[in-house]
Amino acid sequence: MLKKLKCICIGIYLALSAHAQDKLTDFVNPFIGTTTLWDSVDLGYKPTRRAWGGETYPGASLPNSMVQVTPVTMWKSGSGYQYEDTVIYAFVHTSKGHWNLCYVPIIAVSGDVNPKAYYSGFKHSNESARPGYYQVYLEKYGINAEVTSTLRCAFHKYTYRSGDKKKLLADLSRSNEDVKDWEIEKLNDYAFGGFQKTGNTFYFYAVTNYQIDNIEFVKDGNQGVSIVNFEDSGNNSAPLEMKVGFSYVSLENAKMNLEAEMLSKSFEQVQNEADAVWEQLLSKVQVQGGTRDEKETFYSALYKSFLWPILLSDVNGAFKNAKGEIVNEGFRYYSDPSFWDDYRNKLVLLGMLAPDVTLDVIKSITDRGVLRGYMPTFFHGDHASVFIAGSYLRGLRDFNVQKAYEVLLNNAFVPGRGGRPHLQEYMDRGWISEMDVPHPRLETVAKAAVTKTQEYAYDDYAIALLAKELGDEKNYQILIQRSHNYKNLFDPTTQLMRGRLANGDWITPFNPEQPYFEYMYREANGWQSTFFAPHDPQGFIALYPDKQAFERKLDSLFTIPWKGYEAHNFTTFIGQYCHGNQPGHSSPYFYYFIGKQEKAQRIINLILTKYYRMGPERLAYAGMDDAGEMSSWYVLNAIGLYTYSPADPEYLITVPLFNKVVFDLQGSKFTIVKKGKGEKIIGLTYGNRKVDGYTILHSQLQQGKTLVIQTE
């Protein structure tokens, strides 16, 4: 009997251990993307300064939440955190990876504090992170710091050495943006609060487990910090805990958010709940086969795909609209997506796995669009059009599409500040002319006219799809015709996209290998910018003498060596192709349209295996993650689908990295099975029926059947 009971206990232990090992959050490494490439072989040039890394952060956050509580190792850096740094200044409560945010820096300290040098050294050997949790040992103060979070709140836990007096430091004069005003004050014996104003005003309400003595401002020259002192804290060994709620509306709402989400919970409870939220999201994509390393890369990328856009409304639904009015429109209010970066893939993935968030993001940008007269843009292009049209055609329709469509038409037809730059010229000519610059350099500020023309043509296509769906035949015809405007900048003599002067002449001299930030091309060169026509690949190929000529040109993109040009956001090259920046990310798939799918897959496999775990620590991305675009590229190609034309409700089928994928698409689970180990697809079936071509519709995937990809 005892032997039988012992066997049962061992069996239960092994089952529980196996279950614990199967947690998908265990595969997530938040440090991936935080390191920088310095090796000239990796970068493609000999660096004279720091290149842009993935610019991700390791701190605690929930999917698309208001709060990202993460350490700052360098002010005015991408996310605030650089893996190669050796000191930590504070924990901030917002981060994106775009040289902004990093609001409300707070950290625990002890002893005398130097406002100019309060930062603490740390080592990666005593630092850890997982979804919803971050920990580091602050060597200067002998403090073990831990943080976790909810949607709108952060929980700080600081374990001091025995006898050390406990203090909190707030450096509210700093963020990654210019701070215009700030305030901090004691509110009662156990609470303090205030705000930090940059472009927005971010309010905070904090509750501590130690009684507050006072808050003093300590200054040295022009640098000052606020110190929260506690009564008799050195005589108590219990960790210092701070629960802090945030709001973009008011201090009262920050307190309300704290009371609703965190105030009654322990640190462990909040941490476990955060882990459970991430586990639920990650479990919507189950992969089998592949190495543990590949699964770690995959789930880390999936995790990073859901950190932006962020929530801006409070638990009661209140938010500040584009006019600064406090309103409640009955939906969760989100920030603008990074449209130029993530319209390609991330926003499609968001719609597939978090349709409720996607709908509220659409409602949010429409709300801003109605108030401002134009749908929001980001950095370049007009890709809210692609996001809204693609989402609608994939079946996400619980929003006022007519209202959104009317604002999109303003972007497409009404010149004005807030819409498309150079729109009148684009409509009059069918293309945008470039400035006549005698000796352009990398940093030349001009019109990026080629990129604008290409992208406006694709945006026109996206709005045309929506016009057709809504029965607006007149605007459909106008916009679908305009979608061919990209052809006006194709130079048949070089067989590349090339800038033209206002008189119609081609830009001369012309070196398609020279990269530019904003001259002719946006963050690209002529090679990287040429192969962009996701809505019209066959029309683009027809610009060449024949398919063989096109294939030779496309081959050249991946074989002409990079000549060592240095630009901090052009990193890692396959020939002229740069995976470290977004403009060319759809280029490899052009091989599909000339019957050479296996050549595309050869490049895709190289990128999947080499460009997401680079550098000596194997924690570097090929380039900047850009709010999840790089990560989403990996996720989609690793499962065997890609959003080649994100405005269209279909996916290009690639060879998956994993043998089997089960994908929960809004409650309907479809499966992808890979057979064979080759790069060439020799057969496709879905639900045991042959798939013609290499695309599959979103509506087909919603049927919940099995896609079998046979390779050799």
Disulfide bonds with the S-S distance in Angstrom:
none
